Structure formats: structure tokens, C-alpha cells
Amino acid sequence: MFDLETCVAFVTNKASKMMADAFNKRLIELGITRVQWIALYYLGKYEGISQKDLAKKMNIKCSTVARLLDRMEKEGSVTRRSDPQDRRIIRLKLTEKGKELREKFLPECEKMSELFASGITDDEIETFTRVLKKMMDNINYKGKK
């Protein structure tokens, strides 16, 4: 019989929300939001990423990314440029200030990751990640039928 409290989707959603809230709370104490940090992370990892691809990576709407980038641009942490081959595409780049912010928060994010994984072996993390990936693949596969 179905039990919501043992349903994998419910348990993982609850855990994800708890971690996101804890992570956001810590980052806000340091002067940045979790969403801003995620943008900084991807902008640093994929220099010249398009606005559309950033939205995909962050799993949020393009309009939400646009508003986030408006704020980040005003704060001087990111620049937007039209792609030379296709002016409809907006390319993003961290400024020096953006790079400094990203580097400043990387150690804090590592601490949070270690806190979340405390008492869990590398093998357990690997198994957990593999199982979640299989679940996501199941959703993607079944959704395409």
C-alpha cells in the first residue's frame, strides 16, 4: 500500500528542500542568495555561456534568469554581450568582481557539502548519486514515450 512518507519522490523532495533552505540561510548570512551563488558557479565554470543555457543549467525559467542577471549586472558581477555569430544569443561573462565573489564563496559551499555528507561514505554517496541519476533517466525516458 502506498505510503507518502516512504515514497522516494516525497523523501528526496523533502531532503532537497531542507538542504536548499539550510544552504540559502547560510549564504544569506554571508550576503548572497543560493540562486545568485548557483549563477556565479555556472558563469565561472562555463565562461561565455548563453543566457538560455544558464537557465537550463539552473533549472529555472529564462525570464527568472534575466531578472537575476539584471541585478548581477547592476552589482557589477556579470556582463552580457551579443554573440558575434548570432546577435539573438546573449553571452555571459563574470567580471573581476564576479570572479572574486565566486572564489570567496567556493570554500563555504564546500563546507556545506561536507556537512550534508557527514557520516556518509564515498561509496554511499556514489550509490546515492547513481540511483538518483537512474531515477532521472527513468523520468526522461518515460516522458518521451
C-alpha positions in Angstrom: 0.0 0.0 0.0 1.2 3.5 -0.9 2.8 5.4 2.0 3.7 9.0 1.2 6.4 9.1 4.0 8.4 6.3 2.3 7.7 7.5 -1.3 11.1 8.1 -2.9 9.8 11.3 -4.6 8.5 12.7 -1.4 11.5 11.8 0.7 14.0 13.2 -1.8 12.0 16.4 -2.3 11.8 16.9 1.5 15.5 16.3 1.9 16.3 18.6 -1.1 14.2 21.4 0.3 15.8 21.1 3.7 19.3 21.3 2.2 18.4 24.2 -0.1 16.9 26.1 2.8 19.9 25.5 5.1 22.3 26.4 2.3 20.4 29.5 1.4 20.2 30.6 5.1 24.0 30.3 5.4 24.7 32.2 2.2 22.3 35.0 3.1 24.3 35.4 6.3 27.3 35.9 4.1 25.5 38.4 1.8 24.4 36.3 -1.2 21.4 34.1 -2.1 21.6 30.4 -3.1 20.3 31.3 -6.6 22.9 34.1 -7.0 25.6 31.6 -5.9 24.4 29.0 -8.4 24.6 31.6 -11.2 28.1 32.6 -10.1 29.1 29.0 -10.1 27.9 28.2 -13.6 29.1 31.5 -15.0 32.6 30.7 -13.7 32.5 27.1 -14.9 31.2 27.9 -18.4 32.6 31.2 -19.5 30.6 32.7 -22.3 27.5 30.5 -21.5 24.4 31.8 -23.1 21.5 33.2 -21.0 19.3 30.3 -22.3 21.8 27.7 -21.4 22.3 29.2 -17.9 18.6 28.9 -17.3 18.7 25.2 -18.3 21.7 24.5 -16.0 19.9 26.3 -13.1 16.6 24.6 -14.0 14.7 27.9 -13.9 12.8 30.0 -16.4 14.6 32.3 -18.9 12.7 35.2 -17.5 13.8 34.5 -14.0 17.4 34.3 -15.2 17.0 37.6 -17.0 15.9 39.3 -13.8 18.7 37.7 -11.8 21.2 38.8 -14.4 19.8 42.4 -14.3 20.6 42.5 -10.6 24.0 40.9 -11.0 24.9 43.3 -13.9 23.9 46.3 -11.8 26.1 45.0 -9.0 29.0 44.7 -11.4 29.5 40.9 -11.2 28.5 39.9 -14.8 28.5 41.3 -18.3 26.2 40.5 -21.2 27.3 40.6 -24.8 25.6 39.6 -28.1 27.1 36.6 -29.7 29.2 37.8 -32.8 27.8 34.9 -34.9 24.1 35.3 -33.8 23.1 38.6 -32.2 19.9 36.9 -30.7 22.2 34.9 -28.3 23.3 36.7 -25.2 26.7 35.5 -23.9 27.6 36.0 -20.2 30.9 36.6 -18.5 31.9 37.2 -14.9 33.6 40.4 -14.2 36.7 40.5 -11.9 34.2 41.3 -9.1 32.1 38.3 -10.1 35.2 36.1 -10.1 36.2 37.3 -6.7 32.8 36.6 -5.3 32.7 33.1 -6.7 36.1 32.4 -5.2 35.1 33.9 -1.9 32.0 31.6 -1.6 33.5 28.3 -3.0 35.0 27.3 0.4 31.7 28.0 2.1 29.9 25.8 -0.4 32.4 23.1 0.1 31.8 23.2 3.9 28.0 22.9 3.3 28.6 19.9 1.0 30.7 18.3 3.6 28.1 18.9 6.3 25.4 17.4 4.2 27.6 14.3 3.5 28.8 14.0 7.1 28.9 10.3 8.3 28.2 9.1 4.7 31.0 7.1 2.9 32.2 7.9 -0.5 30.7 4.6 -1.7 27.3 5.6 -0.3 27.5 9.0 -2.0 28.4 7.3 -5.3 25.5 4.8 -4.9 23.1 7.6 -4.0 24.1 9.7 -7.0 23.9 6.7 -9.3 20.4 5.8 -8.1 19.2 9.4 -8.4 20.6 9.6 -11.9 18.7 6.4 -12.9 15.5 7.8 -11.5 16.0 11.0 -13.5 16.7 8.9 -16.6 13.5 7.0 -15.9 11.6 10.2 -15.9 13.3 11.5 -19.0 12.8 8.1 -20.8 9.1 7.7 -19.8 8.3 11.3 -20.5 9.4 10.8 -24.1 7.2 7.9 -24.8 
